Amino acid sequence: MKVIVIGGVAGGASAAARLRRLDEQAEIILLEKGEYISYANCGLPYYIGNVIKEKDALFVQTPEAMHDRFNLDVRVMNEALSIDPQAHLVRIQERRTGRIYTESYDKLVLSPGAEPKKPPIEGLDLEGIFTLRTVPDTFRIHEYIDKHAVRNAVVIGAGFIGVEMAENLKDRGIDVALVEFTDQVVASMDADMASFLHQHMRLKGLNLLFRTGAAGFARHADGRLQVRLTTGHTLDTDLVIFSIGITPDNRLAKEAGLELGIGGSIKVDRRLRTSDPDIYAVGDAIQIENLVTGQPGLIPLAGPANKQGRVAAENIAGRDSVFEGVQGTAVLKVFDMTAASTGLNEKQLKRDKIPYEKTYIHPLDHAGYYPGAIQMSLKMLFDPANGRILGAQAVGVNGVEKRIDVLATAQRLGATVMDLEKLELAYAPPYSSAKDPVNMLGFTAHNIIKGDVKVFHYHDVADLDLAEALLVDVRTPEEFALGSITEAINIPLDEIRQRVHELPKTKKIYILCQVGLRGYLAARILTQLGYEQVYNLSGGYKLYHTVVMDQSAEIPFDCFGLPVNEGEGEKLVYCPVPETGPAKAARQPRTLTIDAGGLQCPGPILKLAEGIRQIESGDRLIVSATDPGFASDVGIWCERTGHRLEDLAVKGGIYTASIIKGEAQVQNQSQDGGNDKSIVLFSGDLDKAIAAMIIANGAASMGRKVTIFFTFWGLNVLRRSHRVAVRKTAIEKMFGWMMPRGSRKLGLSRMNMAGLGSQMIRQVMKHKNVSSLEELLETGLANGIRMVACQMSMDVMGIKPEELLPGIEIGGVATMLGAAERSDTSLFI
């Protein structure tokens, strides 16, 4: 038997190798029009980015090695010009010599791949504009960057190749604008999940330009390229990567009269035979069956292409092998993050009118008590009638792809969300949690199916009729103060049973928390208390805030083209801020560097405020932190305090901010403009005292005047931990014996467990580098927080001034009210 394989990459090379393993006697000719076979298409952008250092690393097999190992007649630089199916002949040109010859075949395998889309756009053929599909394309781009000292690049198209190219160009110190006609990167993801990627890419310094495309290209007199966008804007650049997608290379099949399918693809059956029984086809050029819908489609991926080569070879060798379809499982590195998906996305489900429900979760990648746990975000789409898994997506830093691999396996084997609940997955604290994120997806989805909880989604919020409904945020007061959905009221989860009278049963109750878990618990409480219309926000405020922030985060066009910052780390280049005010005598600004690594909120911000006080206007403060929240907090802090965030970098999980100190009078205006904060601390619970001090220190770090009025049980926070010899009545002594002496004796408001709970939370705080209550009190006094002990409460409870910590004032209700009237925020805790 004589078999010719046309195309020596992925599917073609796999078919030839598999066929030899099945038939040692067959004559197998492998034709490749290019110079290379069996190379790593998916690794090409990483060679351009200098991640892959050596050219040879791109080649899985060389023609010589393929011949020696598999006894194949490998002919590179030999292009198939035409096929005669009736005569079983292939017309071939030897490209080095131009010689044309023919070869007969018994069976033929087509693996021509796909070609980059190139619409008729003016100037697309100019030097410096590239597509990336082959090894020669890769070498040309790499050489061009080196030769022309490229500093700016525009990438057109934000699919897999576009995103990978944008990242690798940025890693080479090139300023990059990523232009995409739709409103998101990576079309296989939904826009909500892509929002997490957008946030990260902007932080890494990429300029993302959505809802626009390339209308034309031109060259300036100085040699630079101009990209004209469909919005009318123009971008000047040194390099353009044009990557708007691919189209099947069907020329040979079409001219041979083979039946074509969707988008000009080669139509095949489940055994990968074309309309001619002696011709098979594999790879990016063929129409495949979608495993989920059973409908034909195009899903060009390297994994399926290699498997298709194997199936075609087995059928040629006389076996009966079936290619059952493609799910579209894919994974993508996006700087420090990973994005992965399998099955259908929400856009496809809506387009095909397939009923579905969805669930979002934001679990840690491994056990929270083991160091280094980082949150990831997962979305699963399922059939609400039977729990069938329709698709899943995940975004995060670690462990993303293994969760999608599990979900892809479950989907292919026909598992339901109920089966996910039962999966026994590998667990140890460094790798996962006892309830793996995949299990949690099963739990949350099954809860929806069973009716244990009704859900609403971030896109439903705008349509809520709050005249007929109530939006309830069940997070803690400090979380609520940092931002919530407009019109939401705050009833913390742990208070909901006591405050249930505030929630009318005649209204729909829409509940939200940070990620969805506390909202679910609140919904279960209310449902069992007789509330019939309770809904939980799936994905919580984290998802809502990320999507809403992403939708309003357009980068101005005049930001592009700024010089790239030198030095290590990826920099977020901001638009220049115009200088204002009279010119001053020149003074050499100094730079102060502060390390806030390992500190949790509000530690980094407190360190930042401390550093700002040590420098003068115009000086630079560089702060590094490992708390992910610092990346968003630092911008808000600078905006509110009159300082300028010069740039923000992240590398290896370390966030570094460069801040220019503003004029002193700007800060003073903030302090005297009615922005004081007052807090009444009534509670003597450890957790509530910690929350009060975190809020107070955060406000003080932003230059606000803060007064804390300690009354009744809150006075115990201020008591010295050792016994003080003072004269007391019998009742006063009794109070002293019964109350905790000092902050170290305070218990938790919930789960105190005879003091064990407070010990545990202190250990966790120490492990997480969160300041203790005692440290927060000390820091607060150093930051100028006014701490006032209520005189009346002291008299009633028999607490003497000598028993209080140093630096504490004693005052009455007038003191508290005076502070409250000067404040724009007053909290009762």
ZIQUILIN-V509303 format. One record per backbone hydrogen bond with DSSP energy under -0.5 kcal/mol. CO is the residue of the C=O (numbers start at 0). NH is the residue of the N-H. If there is no record, write none. Layout:
BEGIN
co->CO nh->NH
co->CO nh->NH
END
This chain:
BEGIN
co->0 nh->2
co->0 nh->26
co->1 nh->105
co->1 nh->106
co->2 nh->28
co->3 nh->5
co->3 nh->108
co->4 nh->6
co->4 nh->30
co->5 nh->110
co->7 nh->37
co->8 nh->11
co->9 nh->13
co->10 nh->14
co->11 nh->15
co->12 nh->16
co->13 nh->17
co->14 nh->18
co->15 nh->19
co->16 nh->20
co->17 nh->21
co->18 nh->22
co->22 nh->25
co->25 nh->27
co->26 nh->2
co->26 nh->28
co->27 nh->72
co->28 nh->4
co->28 nh->30
co->29 nh->74
co->30 nh->6
co->31 nh->76
co->31 nh->77
co->33 nh->76
co->37 nh->59
co->37 nh->60
co->38 nh->40
co->39 nh->42
co->40 nh->43
co->42 nh->45
co->42 nh->46
co->43 nh->46
co->43 nh->47
co->44 nh->48
co->45 nh->50
co->45 nh->51
co->46 nh->49
co->50 nh->52
co->53 nh->56
co->54 nh->57
co->55 nh->58
co->57 nh->39
co->57 nh->59
co->61 nh->65
co->62 nh->66
co->63 nh->67
co->64 nh->68
co->65 nh->69
co->66 nh->70
co->71 nh->73
co->72 nh->29
co->72 nh->74
co->73 nh->75
co->74 nh->31
co->74 nh->77
co->76 nh->94
co->76 nh->95
co->78 nh->80
co->78 nh->92
co->81 nh->90
co->82 nh->84
co->83 nh->87
co->83 nh->88
co->87 nh->104
co->88 nh->83
co->89 nh->91
co->89 nh->102
co->90 nh->80
co->90 nh->81
co->91 nh->100
co->92 nh->78
co->92 nh->94
co->93 nh->96
co->93 nh->97
co->98 nh->93
co->100 nh->91
co->102 nh->89
co->106 nh->3
co->107 nh->109
co->107 nh->279
co->108 nh->5
co->108 nh->110
co->109 nh->281
co->112 nh->248
co->114 nh->246
co->118 nh->120
co->120 nh->123
co->121 nh->216
co->122 nh->125
co->125 nh->128
co->127 nh->129
co->127 nh->239
co->129 nh->241
co->130 nh->132
co->133 nh->137
co->134 nh->138
co->135 nh->139
co->136 nh->140
co->137 nh->141
co->138 nh->142
co->139 nh->143
co->140 nh->144
co->141 nh->145
co->142 nh->146
co->143 nh->147
co->144 nh->148
co->144 nh->149
co->150 nh->174
co->151 nh->237
co->151 nh->238
co->152 nh->176
co->153 nh->155
co->153 nh->240
co->154 nh->156
co->154 nh->178
co->155 nh->242
co->157 nh->185
co->158 nh->162
co->159 nh->163
co->160 nh->164
co->161 nh->165
co->162 nh->166
co->163 nh->167
co->164 nh->168
co->165 nh->169
co->166 nh->170
co->167 nh->171
co->168 nh->171
co->168 nh->173
co->169 nh->172
co->174 nh->152
co->175 nh->206
co->176 nh->154
co->176 nh->178
co->177 nh->208
co->178 nh->156
co->179 nh->210
co->179 nh->211
co->181 nh->210
co->185 nh->188
co->189 nh->193
co->190 nh->194
co->192 nh->195
co->192 nh->196
co->193 nh->197
co->194 nh->198
co->195 nh->199
co->196 nh->200
co->197 nh->201
co->198 nh->202
co->199 nh->203
co->200 nh->205
co->201 nh->204
co->205 nh->207
co->206 nh->177
co->206 nh->208
co->207 nh->209
co->207 nh->554
co->208 nh->179
co->212 nh->229
co->214 nh->121
co->215 nh->227
co->217 nh->225
co->219 nh->222
co->223 nh->219
co->224 nh->236
co->225 nh->217
co->225 nh->227
co->226 nh->228
co->226 nh->234
co->227 nh->214
co->227 nh->215
co->228 nh->231
co->232 nh->228
co->234 nh->226
co->236 nh->224
co->238 nh->153
co->239 nh->129
co->239 nh->241
co->240 nh->155
co->240 nh->242
co->242 nh->158
co->244 nh->116
co->246 nh->114
co->247 nh->249
co->249 nh->253
co->250 nh->254
co->251 nh->255
co->252 nh->257
co->253 nh->256
co->258 nh->266
co->260 nh->263
co->261 nh->264
co->264 nh->260
co->264 nh->266
co->265 nh->286
co->268 nh->271
co->269 nh->322
co->271 nh->280
co->272 nh->268
co->274 nh->276
co->275 nh->273
co->275 nh->278
co->277 nh->107
co->278 nh->273
co->279 nh->109
co->281 nh->284
co->282 nh->285
co->284 nh->265
co->287 nh->296
co->288 nh->325
co->289 nh->293
co->294 nh->289
co->296 nh->287
co->298 nh->300
co->300 nh->304
co->301 nh->305
co->302 nh->306
co->303 nh->307
co->304 nh->308
co->305 nh->309
co->306 nh->310
co->307 nh->311
co->308 nh->312
co->309 nh->313
co->310 nh->314
co->311 nh->315
co->312 nh->316
co->313 nh->318
co->314 nh->317
co->318 nh->320
co->321 nh->323
co->325 nh->290
co->329 nh->340
co->331 nh->338
co->333 nh->336
co->336 nh->333
co->337 nh->395
co->338 nh->331
co->339 nh->393
co->340 nh->329
co->341 nh->391
co->344 nh->348
co->345 nh->349
co->346 nh->350
co->347 nh->351
co->348 nh->353
co->349 nh->352
co->352 nh->354
co->356 nh->381
co->358 nh->379
co->359 nh->538
co->360 nh->377
co->362 nh->375
co->366 nh->369
co->369 nh->372
co->373 nh->364
co->376 nh->394
co->377 nh->360
co->378 nh->392
co->379 nh->358
co->380 nh->389
co->380 nh->390
co->381 nh->356
co->381 nh->383
co->382 nh->386
co->386 nh->416
co->387 nh->382
co->389 nh->343
co->390 nh->380
co->391 nh->341
co->392 nh->378
co->393 nh->339
co->394 nh->376
co->395 nh->337
co->398 nh->402
co->399 nh->403
co->400 nh->404
co->401 nh->405
co->402 nh->406
co->403 nh->407
co->404 nh->408
co->405 nh->409
co->406 nh->410
co->407 nh->411
co->408 nh->412
co->409 nh->414
co->410 nh->413
co->414 nh->388
co->415 nh->419
co->416 nh->420
co->417 nh->421
co->418 nh->421
co->418 nh->422
co->419 nh->422
co->422 nh->424
co->427 nh->430
co->427 nh->431
co->428 nh->366
co->431 nh->366
co->433 nh->435
co->435 nh->439
co->436 nh->440
co->437 nh->441
co->438 nh->442
co->439 nh->443
co->440 nh->444
co->441 nh->445
co->442 nh->446
co->443 nh->447
co->444 nh->448
co->445 nh->449
co->446 nh->450
co->446 nh->451
co->446 nh->452
co->447 nh->450
co->453 nh->535
co->455 nh->537
co->456 nh->459
co->456 nh->460
co->457 nh->460
co->459 nh->462
co->460 nh->463
co->463 nh->465
co->464 nh->467
co->467 nh->507
co->469 nh->471
co->469 nh->509
co->470 nh->472
co->470 nh->488
co->471 nh->473
co->471 nh->511
co->472 nh->490
co->473 nh->492
co->475 nh->479
co->476 nh->480
co->477 nh->481
co->478 nh->481
co->479 nh->482
co->484 nh->487
co->488 nh->472
co->488 nh->490
co->491 nh->494
co->491 nh->495
co->492 nh->495
co->494 nh->498
co->496 nh->499
co->498 nh->501
co->499 nh->502
co->501 nh->503
co->503 nh->506
co->507 nh->469
co->507 nh->509
co->508 nh->510
co->508 nh->534
co->509 nh->471
co->510 nh->536
co->511 nh->473
co->512 nh->540
co->513 nh->541
co->514 nh->538
co->515 nh->519
co->516 nh->520
co->517 nh->521
co->518 nh->522
co->519 nh->523
co->520 nh->524
co->521 nh->525
co->522 nh->526
co->523 nh->527
co->524 nh->528
co->525 nh->528
co->525 nh->530
co->526 nh->529
co->532 nh->508
co->533 nh->453
co->534 nh->510
co->535 nh->455
co->535 nh->537
co->536 nh->539
co->538 nh->542
co->539 nh->543
co->540 nh->544
co->541 nh->545
co->542 nh->546
co->543 nh->547
co->544 nh->548
co->545 nh->549
co->546 nh->550
co->547 nh->551
co->548 nh->551
co->549 nh->552
co->555 nh->558
co->556 nh->559
co->558 nh->561
co->569 nh->649
co->570 nh->572
co->571 nh->573
co->571 nh->647
co->575 nh->577
co->586 nh->588
co->589 nh->619
co->591 nh->621
co->593 nh->595
co->593 nh->623
co->595 nh->598
co->595 nh->625
co->599 nh->602
co->601 nh->605
co->602 nh->606
co->603 nh->607
co->604 nh->608
co->605 nh->609
co->606 nh->610
co->607 nh->611
co->608 nh->612
co->609 nh->613
co->610 nh->613
co->611 nh->614
co->615 nh->618
co->618 nh->660
co->619 nh->591
co->620 nh->622
co->620 nh->658
co->621 nh->593
co->622 nh->656
co->623 nh->595
co->624 nh->654
co->625 nh->627
co->626 nh->629
co->627 nh->630
co->628 nh->631
co->628 nh->632
co->629 nh->633
co->631 nh->635
co->632 nh->636
co->633 nh->637
co->634 nh->638
co->635 nh->639
co->636 nh->640
co->637 nh->641
co->637 nh->642
co->642 nh->644
co->643 nh->645
co->643 nh->659
co->645 nh->573
co->646 nh->657
co->647 nh->571
co->648 nh->655
co->649 nh->569
co->650 nh->653
co->652 nh->654
co->653 nh->650
co->653 nh->655
co->654 nh->624
co->655 nh->648
co->656 nh->622
co->656 nh->658
co->657 nh->645
co->657 nh->646
co->658 nh->620
co->658 nh->660
co->659 nh->643
co->660 nh->617
co->662 nh->665
co->662 nh->666
co->663 nh->667
co->664 nh->668
co->665 nh->669
co->666 nh->670
co->667 nh->671
co->668 nh->672
co->669 nh->672
co->675 nh->823
co->675 nh->824
co->676 nh->706
co->677 nh->826
co->678 nh->680
co->678 nh->708
co->679 nh->681
co->679 nh->828
co->680 nh->710
co->681 nh->713
co->684 nh->688
co->685 nh->689
co->686 nh->690
co->687 nh->691
co->688 nh->692
co->689 nh->693
co->690 nh->694
co->691 nh->695
co->692 nh->696
co->693 nh->697
co->694 nh->698
co->695 nh->699
co->696 nh->700
co->697 nh->701
co->698 nh->701
co->698 nh->703
co->699 nh->702
co->703 nh->705
co->704 nh->676
co->705 nh->785
co->706 nh->678
co->706 nh->708
co->707 nh->709
co->707 nh->787
co->708 nh->680
co->708 nh->710
co->709 nh->789
co->710 nh->713
co->711 nh->714
co->712 nh->715
co->713 nh->716
co->714 nh->717
co->714 nh->718
co->715 nh->718
co->716 nh->742
co->717 nh->804
co->718 nh->742
co->723 nh->725
co->728 nh->732
co->729 nh->733
co->730 nh->734
co->731 nh->735
co->732 nh->736
co->733 nh->737
co->734 nh->738
co->739 nh->741
co->741 nh->744
co->742 nh->745
co->746 nh->685
co->751 nh->756
co->751 nh->757
co->752 nh->755
co->754 nh->758
co->755 nh->759
co->756 nh->760
co->757 nh->761
co->758 nh->762
co->759 nh->763
co->760 nh->764
co->761 nh->765
co->762 nh->766
co->763 nh->767
co->764 nh->769
co->765 nh->768
co->768 nh->599
co->771 nh->775
co->772 nh->776
co->773 nh->777
co->774 nh->778
co->775 nh->779
co->776 nh->780
co->777 nh->781
co->778 nh->782
co->779 nh->784
co->780 nh->783
co->784 nh->786
co->785 nh->707
co->785 nh->787
co->786 nh->808
co->787 nh->709
co->788 nh->810
co->789 nh->793
co->790 nh->794
co->791 nh->795
co->792 nh->796
co->793 nh->797
co->793 nh->798
co->797 nh->799
co->799 nh->802
co->800 nh->803
co->802 nh->719
co->804 nh->807
co->808 nh->788
co->810 nh->790
co->811 nh->814
co->811 nh->815
co->812 nh->816
co->813 nh->817
co->814 nh->818
co->815 nh->819
co->816 nh->820
co->817 nh->821
co->819 nh->822
co->821 nh->675
co->824 nh->677
co->826 nh->679
co->826 nh->828
END
